[in-house]
Amino acid sequence: ADIIEVDKCKITNQEYMSYFGKIKSKHIDFVLTHKYTMQMIAAIELDDKSHQKQNRIERDAFVNNALTAAGIDFIRSYNFNINSLEPIIVYILRKKNIIR
């Protein structure tokens, strides 16, 4: 709920509360933003061994679907360190014409 919101226009209040209840407790590790505008560029999720458990697999699938539905690019990294993330971040910045 920090970075996406439920569209109230297309659903009932009860549906809104149900969907909001599902997203309000989910969080992303980092959000990549534009240096000057602070516009969100991508969400970054750093996963460890706990993400191999069934409940985390289900949670991650929900988060993936919610971010995709909201049109937010996201990076999910299992072997996280700056060296493995940097090429992915550069790719996204180039794709969005933020860097060359």
C-alpha positions as CSV (number, residue, x, y, z in Angstrom):
1,A,0.0,0.0,0.0
2,D,3.1,2.2,0.2
3,I,3.6,2.2,-3.5
4,I,0.3,0.9,-5.1
5,E,-3.3,1.6,-4.4
6,V,-6.6,-0.2,-5.1
7,D,-8.7,1.5,-7.8
8,K,-11.9,2.4,-6.0
9,C,-13.8,3.3,-9.2
10,K,-14.2,-0.3,-10.4
11,I,-15.1,-2.2,-7.3
12,T,-17.5,-2.1,-4.3
13,N,-16.4,-0.8,-0.9
14,Q,-16.3,-4.3,0.5
15,E,-14.0,-5.5,-2.4
16,Y,-11.8,-2.4,-1.8
17,M,-11.4,-3.3,1.9
18,S,-10.6,-6.9,1.0
19,Y,-8.0,-5.9,-1.6
20,F,-6.5,-3.2,0.6
21,G,-6.3,-5.7,3.5
22,K,-4.2,-8.0,1.2
23,I,-1.7,-5.3,0.2
24,K,-1.4,-3.2,3.3
25,S,1.0,-5.6,5.1
26,K,3.2,-6.3,2.0
27,H,6.4,-4.3,1.6
28,I,9.2,-4.1,-0.9
29,D,12.9,-3.8,0.1
30,F,13.7,-0.8,-2.1
31,V,12.2,1.5,-4.7
32,L,14.4,2.9,-7.4
33,T,13.3,6.5,-8.1
34,H,14.3,9.2,-10.5
35,K,17.1,11.4,-9.2
36,Y,15.3,14.7,-9.8
37,T,11.6,13.9,-9.9
38,M,11.5,11.1,-7.3
39,Q,9.1,9.3,-9.8
40,M,9.2,5.6,-9.2
41,I,11.2,3.6,-11.7
42,A,11.2,0.1,-10.3
43,A,10.7,-1.9,-7.2
44,I,13.6,-4.1,-5.9
45,E,13.0,-7.2,-3.8
46,L,16.0,-9.0,-2.3
47,D,15.1,-12.6,-1.5
48,D,16.9,-15.0,0.8
49,K,16.4,-18.7,1.6
50,S,13.1,-17.9,3.5
51,H,11.5,-17.2,0.1
52,Q,11.7,-20.9,-0.7
53,K,9.0,-21.7,1.9
54,Q,5.5,-22.2,0.6
55,N,4.0,-19.2,2.4
56,R,6.7,-16.9,1.0
57,I,6.3,-18.4,-2.5
58,E,2.6,-17.5,-2.3
59,R,3.3,-14.1,-0.9
60,D,5.9,-13.4,-3.7
61,A,3.5,-14.5,-6.4
62,F,0.8,-12.1,-5.0
63,V,3.4,-9.2,-4.9
64,N,4.5,-10.0,-8.4
65,N,1.0,-10.0,-9.7
66,A,0.1,-6.7,-7.8
67,L,3.2,-4.9,-9.1
68,T,2.5,-6.2,-12.7
69,A,-1.1,-5.1,-12.5
70,A,0.0,-1.6,-11.3
71,G,2.5,-1.4,-14.2
72,I,5.5,-1.3,-12.0
73,D,8.8,-2.9,-13.2
74,F,10.4,-4.9,-10.5
75,I,13.6,-6.7,-9.8
76,R,13.6,-9.9,-7.7
77,S,17.1,-11.0,-6.8
78,Y,18.1,-14.2,-5.0
79,N,21.9,-13.7,-5.1
80,F,21.8,-10.1,-4.1
81,N,24.8,-7.9,-4.0
82,I,25.5,-4.6,-5.8
83,N,27.5,-6.3,-8.5
84,S,24.6,-8.6,-9.5
85,L,22.0,-5.8,-9.3
86,E,23.9,-3.1,-11.1
87,P,23.5,-4.5,-14.6
88,I,19.8,-5.0,-14.0
89,I,19.3,-1.5,-12.7
90,V,21.3,-0.1,-15.7
91,Y,19.1,-2.1,-18.1
92,I,15.9,-0.7,-16.6
93,L,17.3,2.9,-16.6
94,R,18.2,2.5,-20.3
95,K,14.8,0.9,-21.1
96,K,13.1,4.0,-19.6
97,N,15.5,6.4,-21.4
98,I,16.8,7.7,-18.2
99,I,20.4,6.9,-19.1
100,R,22.1,6.1,-22.3
